Structures are given as structure tokens and as C-alpha cells.
Amino acid sequence: MNRILKYYLDTLIRTGDFTVIDAEGTSRNWGDGTGKPLTVRFNTRAAERAVALNPSLKFGEAYMNGGTDVVEGTMYDVLALIFQNAGNNVTSRPWMRAIEKLRRGARRIVQYNTPRRARSNVQHHYDLSGQLYDLFLDEDRQYSCAYFERPDATLEEAQLAKKRHIAAKLKFDREDLRVLDIGCGWGGMGLYLARNLSADVVGVTLSDEQLAIAQARASDAGLADRAEFRLQDYRKTEGPFDRIVSVGMFEHVGVGFYDEFFARCSKVLKDDGVMLLHTIGRYDPPGNTNAFVAKYIFPGGYIPSLSEVMAASERHGLIVTDIEVLRIHYAETLKHWRERFLAHREEAKALYDERFCRMWEFYLAASESAFRWQNLVVFQLQFTKSLDTLPITRGYMNAEEDRLRRLDEPAVAAADVADIQERQAAE
């Protein structure tokens, strides 16, 4: 076995039952023998060497390209064991810290998300086949952290609860409020606000696939007069708007463009307006995006610390009026996505290939593990431009959420009936 890899595993794995078969066929075991036995096999010496030197990038690459296989357990099991043993110190060795330091020094170049480059980055991920997303997302195609009001909530229930939770924080105190949805995805959030709160929504995206589906959904729902979706960069959007909502888009802005983002939001938000930003974040100081995710899944992406978000928003006249940190909710969301993706793995393989399926299996497993055992959470940040825009206690949020829940119940019941009928037909 590669000596550096052996040293790394000797100092990393303290608990569990972890076996590695090297490229020569020799097996070694680490851990205290507890838990589910897990075995990884290296198929080439090159894969061993690469993973030893830069595991945050090369382990995923090796798995994706067939340099490693999980022969006992699953990739999620393996990553869970590694992250539980390492905590936030997966890249704790000197040479690994040096690599991460270089990456952090270059992050403004890597995340130089000009309008043209931002569009290219979005197309890389969100313009994949629509059939792929149908395999693992909920019916509304919510591709962001759900909100689990109950531990046994279905993915559909939790994604509906997320939309309701956000809507309550925006405080729709009258009809016909004009809303900007930055990074509108396939239109789910905007359509919810148009349908349930009689809002006039402008949703912007850089994805052709998302735009076409959002526009079709608005037309099919009879909401085209209230929900307009555009292929437009947020920097080109003109106001004014009574409300701004952005869900799962800020991660694509890039640290060098935070000032531009908040400057635009401040410019188009009315003086008595409300903004809600929902973004993945890190609970520790600024760092790097996972190398594998940055290279293969979300090029140009970055997960901010709260201090980075606050510093930028403060410079542009926005007052933070509420902060909520969603813990574990995204891990549970990703669990649903991972399990659904694996259940439909052969269909994904027919759309793409085995390498793509391995890449996405690793992405979903690593992301879930990071939200469970590393430093990732979700921030929901509410902003205004005046201290007296909103009530001075949070009771209005709970009251509105309860009201919207009563409105949502018939839709949830209908969805449950449809699901039962579909399962019965399949049987």
C-alpha cells in the first residue's frame, strides 16, 4: 500500500470496521471493530497515490473513474465513517492544508462569476436532462433544503413546508405585492407565492431548461398573468419590488460578487420592502468549497460563512432582522434524494452512463455526510431597509405559517391520494 495513504488511515480511523484492499490485493483493517464492516478496493497504484495526496478531490475522482470500488457497504457508509472519525479535519495533514491554502488564495479567480461565466456554470448543472431531476426530486422540483416539521415527513411535505416557512417570513400583508425571485429554479417558489398569496412574481434564472419548465407550469396553472419567468442575470433586473426571495442561488454568486449582489438587491427593494435569503452556509470561518463538488458539480460555487454574508449586506443599506439556522434539515433532504437516485440508478445510467452515476452517487453521499458531521448548515436571513418595516416580535411568522398550513392541507391530501393510487396501479 502507498505509505502516505497508510499513514493517513493509521491516524484517521479510530472507530468502525474499515478494510482497504490495495492494488496488490493486500488487505488491511482499521478501527475498533464496531459497526458495519466496510471495504474499499483500490484498482490501481495511481489511484492510491492520488487519494493519499489529495483525498478531498481524488477519492471522488477515483471512485467516479473506476480507480476504487466499494465492495462491502455503500459509498455513503464509507464517507460517513470517514467524516465521523475526522470531524472538520479531513484535510488535516500538512500537505493537504497546503493544497487548501492554495485553493483559498485562488478562489476569487475560480469564482469570477461574470454574467457570461455565471450562465455557463448554471448550464453545466441545471441544464442536464429534465428526466434526471424527475428521478429524485419531489413533484414540485424543489432543489434546495426542505423543512422537516416532523421527523417522519415525506419529501413532498417537507418541501411544501419550506415554501410555507419562507412565505411567512416575507409577510404578505396585502395582495398584489410585486416579488422578485432570484434564482427561481423550475418555478415552484414563485408559483406558490402567486397562487397562495396573490403575489405578482418575476422569477429570474440562467437555465434554459428551468425557464421553459417554469413558464409552462405557470401557463398550465393559469398563473401566467401573475408569475413571469425570465432568462436574466440578477444584475440586470430592474425594480422596484415589495419583496425579494432567493432560495439556493446565493451559493452560485461567488465571494467576489457579494457586494454586487447586495447592491442590486438594495437598489430594487422598496424602502418598506422585505427580503428573504435562503442559502447553504458554513458555521465556522471562511474556507473552501469541497474540491470535488467545485470541479464536477457546481463550478464557480462557494459556501459562505455568516460573517462574509453579513459584511457584504451591511455595506449596502440592508438591515438583518431575523436569522434562522436550519441544522440537519439538508442532511435529511439529501438522504431522500440519494435514496431516490439509487432506486432509479439504472434509469440515470440510461440517460448518461456509469461514470455519471458514480459521480452523482458520490456527490449526494458526500453532501449528506457533510451536513451531518461537518460544518454545513442552511441560513435563512431576513432583511429590510427600515427598523419599523416588520412587527418587533416573531409571532406574525407563526400565525401566517399556521394560516398557510390550513390552505395547503387539501393539496397535501390530494397528493397523498394520487400517490396511493399510483402505488396500487403499479402493484
N, C-alpha and C positions, 0 to 999 in steps of 0.2 A: 504493500500500500504506500501511496505517496506519504512521505514522512511529515510534511506540513499538515496534510489532512488528518493524519493520525494524531498529531499533537493537538490540533484544533478540537477534535472529537474527545480526546482524553480530558481536556479542560472544560469542555462544554456540557457533555451529557452526564448528569449526576443521577437522575431518576429515570425510570422507564426500562424498557427492554428493547434495545435498539441494536440491530445487527447490520453490518455493512459487508458485502461481498465485493472484493476489489477486482480489478481487471484480470488478475491472475487466477481468480477463483478461490482465493483465501478468505475465510470468514472471520470477523472479529465482532465482539459484542461489547456494548457499553450500557451503563445504567445499573440500577439496583435490582433489576428483575421484576419490578412491579408493572402492572398494567398490561395492555395488549402487546403481544410481540410484533415488532415491525422490522422489515428487512428491505434494504435498498441495495441494488446491484449496480456497480459501475461496469460499463461495457467496454470502455477504452481507457488507456492511461491518460490520454489527453483530457478526458472529462474529469478524471481525478485531480489532475494538476490544476485545471481551470477553476474547479469548485474550491479547491484548497486556497487559492489566491484571492478569489473574489466571489464568495458564496452568494451575496445578495443579487448578483446578476447571473452568475454562471450555473447555479444549481437549477434555476428555472430553464435556462437555455439548454442545459444538458438533458433535462427531462423532455423538453419540447422536441429536441432533435434526436432522441433515442440514445444519448450517451449514458443515461441512467434509466433504471426501471424500478418501480416499487413492486416487489414480488411477494410481500406479506404486509397486509394493511392497505391503506389508501394514501394518496399524497396529502390529503388533509390531516390524516393521523400523524404522518411524519412531520409536517410543518407545525402542528400543534405541540408535539413533543419538543421540537427544537425551540420554539418560542417560549414554551413554559420553562424550559431549562435556562434560556438565555435572558428572558425579560426584554429590556430595551438594549441589551448589549450583544446583539447578534454579530455586529461588526466591531468586536472589542479588541481584536489583535492589532498591533502597531501598523502593519502593512495595510490592514483593512481600514483603519482610521485615516491613513494617508490617502487612500483612494477616495474616501468620503469627503475629506477636506478639499481635494482637487475638484470633486464634483460640485461641492458647495461654492467654490470660487468661480466656477463656470456657469452657475445656474442662471444668471441674468442673460447669458448668451443662449443657453439651451431653451430658456423660457422667453425668448424675444418674440412675443406673440403679436406681431403686427397684424392688421386686418387680413392680409393675404395668407400669412403663415397660420393665423388662428383658424381660418377656414380650412386650410389643408389638414391641420391637426384634428379638427372636428370630423372631417370627411373620413379620416383614417379609421375612426372608431364607429361613428354614428351612421355612416352610410354603408355599413355592412348590410347583408341581406335582411330585409324585414322579417323573413321567416325565422332567422336565428333568434331574434328577440322574442318572437312568439313562443319559442320553446321554453323560456324560463321566466319571463316577466309576468306580472298579473295582467288581467284583461285591459286595464287602462294604460298599460305600458309605462308605469312609473319606474324610472331607472334611477332612483335615489333612495335614501334611507327611509324605511317605513317607521310607523309609530305604533308600538305594541301596547295597547291599553290593557290587554290581558295576555298572560303567557301562552295561552292556547289559541290566540287569534290566528286566523288564516292570513296568508299574504295579502289577499284581496281586502280583508277587513283592516289590516294594519296600514295599507297604502291609502285607503279611504280615510282612516283616522288621521294620517299625516296631513292630507289636504284640509281636513276639517280643523286640525290644530293650527295650521298656518293661517287659514282664513280668519279664525277667531282672533289671532294676534294682529291682523290687519285692520280690525274694527271697521266693518262696513256699517256705518250709521245712517246711510241713505242709499237709495237706488241710483243707478247711472253713474257711479263713480268710475272714472277713467283709470285703468290699470295697465301698467307695463309689466310684462312677464319676460324677464331677461333670461334667455336660455330655456325656451318654452318646451323643448323636447317634442313629444308627439301630441302635445296639446292638452294633456289631462288636467293640469292645474288651472289653466286658463278657462277651459270648458266648465270646470267645477264652479269657478267664480262667476262665470256668465250665467250658468244655469241656476245656481242656488242663491246668488246674491245680486242678480240683475246688474252685474258689472259690465262695462264696455271695455273689453280686453284687447290690447295689442301685444301679441307674442312674437318675439324675435328669435331666430335660430340661424345657424350657419350650415345646417344639414339639409340637403335636398330631400333625402328620404323622410326626415322628420317633418319638413314643411308640407310635403304632399299629403302625408297621412293626417296631419293636424288640420289642414284645410278641408280634406274630405270628411273628417269626423265632424267638424263644425257644420258643414253643409248637411250631412246626414241627420244631425241632431236638431236642425232648424235653428242654429245659433250663429249662422254666418254674419248676421247683422250685428251681433254683439261680440263676436270673437274673430278678430282679424289676425292672421298669422303671416309673417313676413320673413323673407330671406334677407337678414340685415344684421350688421355688426352693431353691438350696443353703442359704440362710439358715434354711430351715425343717426341714432334715434333722437327725434325732437319731441319735446313735451308741449304743454305741461301735463303731468299726471297726478291724480289724487293718491294713488297707491303704486308702489313698486314691489314686486316679488321676484326673487331669484332663487331657484332651487337646484342645487347640484351643478351650477355653472361656474361659480367663483373659482373652483379648483382648476379651471382652464385659463384663467386670466393671466397668470404669470406674475411673479413677485415684482417685476419691474414695471408693471402696469396697474398696480393697485391705486395709485394716485389718479390715474386717468379714469379708472372705473368709478371711483367715488366722486370725482369731479363731475362726471357725466350724470350720475345719479342725483347729485345735489342740484345740478342745473335743471333737470327736467322734473324734479319733485316740487310740488306746490309748497308754499310756506306752511300750510296746515296739513301736509301730507304725511303718510306713514310708509315706511319701507321695512320689508322682512327679508333678511338674507339667511339662507339655509345652506351651510357648507360643511364639508368634512374639514376637520382641524386636528392639530396635534396639541396635547395638553402640556407639552414641555417646550423648551426654547426652539427657535427656528432651526431647521435641519434640511434634509434632502428627501425628495420623493424616492421611493423604492426603485432601484436601478432597473429591474426587470419590467416593472409597470411603466416606467418612464420611456423605455426603449420600445416596448412592443404593444402596450395597451393604450396609454394616454400620453403621447408625445407632447411636450410643452406643458404638462400638468405640474401642479405643485400644491401640496397640502400645507396651509398656513398655520402658524401659531396664533393664538388670540392677540398677542402683543403686536404682531405685524398687521393684523386687520384693524385693530384699534388705532394704531399710529396713523395709518393712511386715512381712515374715516374722520379722525379728529381734525385733519388739515383742511377739510372741505365742508365745514359747517354742519355736519351731521351729529346729532346727539344720540348716543346709545341709551335707549330707555328700557330695554329688557334683554337679558342674556339667559338662555337655557342651554345646558349641555346634555345632549342625549347620549347616554352611555349604554353600550351593548345592543342598542336597537339596530345598529347597522350590522353587527355580527349576526343577529337573528335574521335580518333581511337577506344577507349573503348566504346564510345556511339554506334558506328556501331556494334562492337562485341556483346554488351549487347542486342541491339535490334534484331540482327540476332539470338542470342542464345534463346531469349524469343520466337521469332517467330517459332523456331524449338524445343521448350521445350519438347513436347511430344516425339519427336524422341530421344532426350537426355535421357529422362526418360526410354525409351525402351532399351537403351544401358546400363543404370545404374539403378538408382532408384530415388524416390522423394527426399531423403536426399541429394544425389549428386547434383540434380538440384538446390535445395535451397542453397547448399554450393557455387555453381558456380554463381548463381544469386547474392548472397551477395558479393562474390569476385569481380565480374565485376562492380557492383554498387559502392562498396566502393573504388575501384581503380579509377574509373572515377571521383568520388567526390573528392578524394584526389588530383588528378591532376587539378581540377577546383578551389578548395578552400583551399587546404592545401599547403604543402611545396615541392611538387614533380614537377620536370621538366625533360627534357632529355638533356644530354650533348653530343655534337659531338666534340671530341678532336682530333686534327691532330698533329702528332709527326714526327720529323725527327731526324737524328743524326748529322746533319750539318746545319749551318745557311744559306748556299747558295744552298741547295737542290732544293728549290722551288722559283718561282718568288716572289719579295718583295711586290707585290700588289695582291689583290684577284681577279683581272679581269679574270684570267685564269679559275677560277671556273665558273663564269657566262658564259663565252664563251663556255666552254665544256658542261655545262648543256644545253645551247641552242642547241648545235650540237646533243647531245644525245636525246633531246626532239624531234627533227625532225626525228631521227631514230625510236623513239618509237611511233610516231603518227599512222603509218599503223597498228601496233599491237593493239593500243587502239581502232581504228576504227573497226577492225575485232572483237574484244571482244564486242564492243557495238552492232554490228550486231547479233552476237551469242546470246547476252542477249535478244535482241528484239525478235528473233526467238523463243527462249525458252519460253518467256512470252506468245507469241502468241499461241504456241502449248499448253501451259497449259490452256489457255482460251478456 
